[in-house]
Every structure is written in structure tokens, then in C-alpha cells.
């Protein structure tokens, strides 16, 4: 019995992917990704948790006026947005410099070994 049309190509792509997945380059790509994402996530969630905790139990501190009607709570809330955009910008720079070149190299290897470009 012959496999349905297209199955052999899919199996080849899967085999190539499995080989690349076990390569040191792929492990390095995952390591680089995690070395940015995990600390950034822990840092941001800690910062956010501080904001929530102070909002609930630090009323005296959070209601302290800084300038006119602007209090510490408002500043903390606005800084959550600033932090989000800064982390996104830093990740973009990090990804462009450290992740994208290695990912392109792995994609080129995948394509050269018979996988479809772009991993599809």
C-alpha cells in the first residue's frame, strides 16, 4: 500500500525538523530566547505584583500626592504601560541581534535539507 500523495514530503519535513530540533544550534536558540524572556517576565510580574499589593495594602503611600492631583498610584499605573513598551522595545532589539540570525540559519538548513521554507 502506498502512502497518500503529499505524505512522504510531510514525513521528510518532519524528519528534518526532528534532526534540527536535536541540534546544538536549536538548543542555543532556545537558551538565548529563555535568557531574555524568563528574567523579563519575572521582573515585570514582580513589578506588577508590587503595584497590586501597594494598591491594596499601601493606601497611605499610594495616595501621597506628587504633583497637584497626581499621586503615587497614578504614577505606578502609568509606569506599567511604560514598562511594557520598554520591554517590547528591548526584546525587539535583542531578537534582531541575537535570535533572528540563528533562526534564519536554522531555517536555511531546514529548507536545504528538504523542508518547506518558513516551516509550513
C-alpha positions in Angstrom: 0.0 0.0 0.0 1.4 3.4 -1.0 1.1 6.4 1.3 -1.3 9.2 0.2 0.1 11.9 -2.0 2.0 14.5 0.0 2.6 12.3 3.0 6.2 11.5 2.0 7.0 15.2 1.8 5.4 15.8 5.1 7.4 13.0 6.7 10.6 14.3 5.2 9.9 17.8 6.6 9.1 16.3 10.0 12.3 14.2 9.9 14.4 17.3 9.0 12.7 19.2 11.8 13.4 16.5 14.3 17.0 16.4 13.3 17.3 20.2 13.6 15.4 20.2 16.9 18.1 17.9 18.4 21.0 20.1 17.0 23.2 22.3 19.2 22.1 25.4 17.2 18.5 24.8 18.1 19.4 24.3 21.8 21.4 27.6 21.6 18.4 29.4 20.1 16.2 28.2 22.9 18.8 29.1 25.5 19.1 32.7 24.1 15.4 33.1 24.0 14.9 31.9 27.6 17.8 34.0 28.8 15.8 37.2 27.9 12.2 36.1 28.3 12.4 34.5 31.7 14.1 37.3 33.6 12.0 39.9 31.8 8.8 38.0 32.7 9.8 37.6 36.3 10.9 41.2 36.6 7.7 42.6 35.0 5.4 40.3 37.0 7.2 41.3 40.2 6.8 44.9 39.3 3.1 44.4 38.6 2.6 42.4 41.8 4.2 45.3 43.8 1.8 47.7 42.2 -1.2 45.5 43.1 0.0 44.9 46.6 0.7 48.5 47.3 -2.7 49.5 45.7 -4.5 47.1 48.1 -2.5 47.5 51.3 -0.3 50.6 50.9 -3.1 53.2 50.8 -1.2 55.9 52.7 1.8 55.6 50.4 -0.1 55.3 47.2 -2.3 58.3 47.9 0.7 60.5 48.6 0.4 63.5 46.1 3.5 64.0 43.9 2.4 67.0 41.9 -1.1 68.6 42.0 -3.7 65.8 41.8 -1.1 63.3 40.6 -0.4 60.7 43.3 1.9 57.7 43.5 -0.8 55.2 42.5 -1.3 57.1 39.2 2.4 57.2 38.5 2.7 53.5 39.3 -0.2 52.7 36.9 1.2 54.8 34.1 4.7 53.2 34.6 3.1 49.8 34.0 2.5 51.0 30.4 5.9 52.5 30.1 7.5 49.2 31.3 5.5 47.2 28.8 6.7 49.3 25.9 10.3 49.3 27.1 10.4 45.5 27.5 8.9 45.1 24.0 11.4 47.5 22.5 14.3 45.8 24.3 13.0 42.4 23.2 12.8 43.6 19.6 16.5 44.8 19.7 17.6 41.6 21.4 15.7 39.4 19.0 17.1 41.2 16.0 20.7 40.9 17.2 20.7 37.5 19.0 17.8 35.4 17.8 17.0 36.2 14.2 20.4 35.4 12.7 20.4 31.9 14.3 16.8 31.3 13.4 17.5 32.3 9.8 20.4 29.9 9.8 18.2 27.1 11.1 15.5 27.9 8.6 18.1 27.8 5.7 19.3 24.4 7.0 15.7 23.1 7.1 15.0 24.3 3.6 18.3 22.9 2.2 17.5 19.5 3.7 14.1 19.3 2.1 11.7 21.1 4.4 9.4 23.8 3.1 10.6 27.4 3.7 9.1 29.1 6.7 8.3 25.8 8.4 5.0 25.2 6.6 
